[in-house]
Amino acid sequence: MIPVLVMLSFVGCATRTQTGAAVGAAAGAGVGAAVGGAAAGKRGALIGAAAGAAVGLIIGALVGRHLDQRTGDRAAAVRELGRPAAEGNIIDIRRYEVVPAPAKPGQTIVVRMDYFVVAPNPDQKVDLREWRVIRRDGQDVTQPDYRQLRVEQGTYTSQYRFRLLSNTPPGRYSVVTILATEGEVSHQKVAEAALVVE
């Protein structure tokens, strides 16, 4: 398995079992800008409105299937956090990986993620926005996959499956996922893992 680089640790949201919808061009090719803006600590740098024709379809659009499972309740999430969520919604990613490693053109790829979400009010559900994109050499090479969820607090395991095109060029890519929640302040969490295509 290829180790994950968790880029940021901001406040955020979570997800539950649903089939996700992939977005087309208008969904926002600002994922690259979102990652850059997040790394710079800028607020409101999430997804831009325009996709931009410059998004290279080197390995096709990210059209896949989401599978999510709630693995623990709010108490489990609070234990993961290590303290009560007194100020706003909190999300954190505890595992993020891409398998198989390495991959081959035409193969099905699985992106696995474990995370938790906690809010100050024990009965509160949390709205989550999730983007996923593949990058190479710092540039987006797919249209982003996007979904919106409303979830209960707790711990979650999430899987996203998609298939590489048969003509995917070999090389080292990155699968970037952004989880974000809305509120008086917009918070987000960004994770990145390597995808090596032989």
C-alpha positions, 0 to 999 in steps of 0.5 A, a space after each residue: 500500500 502507498 502511504 497517505 499524505 494528509 495535507 491539512 487538518 481543519 474543521 469539517 464534516 462527514 459522510 454515510 451510505 449513498 451512491 455518489 454522482 459524478 459531476 461534469 464540466 460545470 461542477 468545478 475544475 477549481 479542485 486544483 485551486 482548492 488544494 492550493 488555496 487550502 495549503 495556503 490557509 485561505 478561507 473560501 478557496 473551495 471549488 470554483 464555478 467554472 470547470 475550464 477546458 484546460 482540465 485534461 481528460 488524460 485518464 477520463 472523467 472520475 465516474 465511479 461508485 461510492 460505498 460508505 458505512 457508519 462504523 461507530 457512533 458519536 461517542 466513538 468519534 469523540 474518542 477519536 477526537 480526544 476532546 468534546 466538539 465545543 466549537 463547530 463541526 469537526 472532521 478528521 481523516 484517519 486513513 486514506 489509501 489507493 489500491 492496487 499499488 501499482 495499478 494497470 490501465 483498464 484496472 478498477 481502482 479503490 480509494 479507501 478512507 476512514 474518518 470521523 465527524 463530531 458536532 457540538 449538538 449531539 443530535 445534530 446532523 452535518 452537511 458534507 461536501 466532497 470532491 475528488 480529482 486525479 492530478 499529475 505534476 500538479 495539474 488536474 487530469 480528470 473532471 472532479 467527482 462531487 457529492 453532497 451528504 447529510 450525515 449523523 455524527 460518528 466514524 465512517 469508512 468510505 470507498 470510491 471505485 472507478 476504472 482507469 481507461 485502457 489507454 491511461 499513460 503510465 506514471 505517478 498520479 495523485 488522488 486528492 479528496 476534499 471534505 468540506 462543511 459550511 457554517 459561519 466559517 467554511 472548513 475543509 480537510 484535504 487528503 492525497 495519496 499516490 496512484 502509480 500506473 505501470 
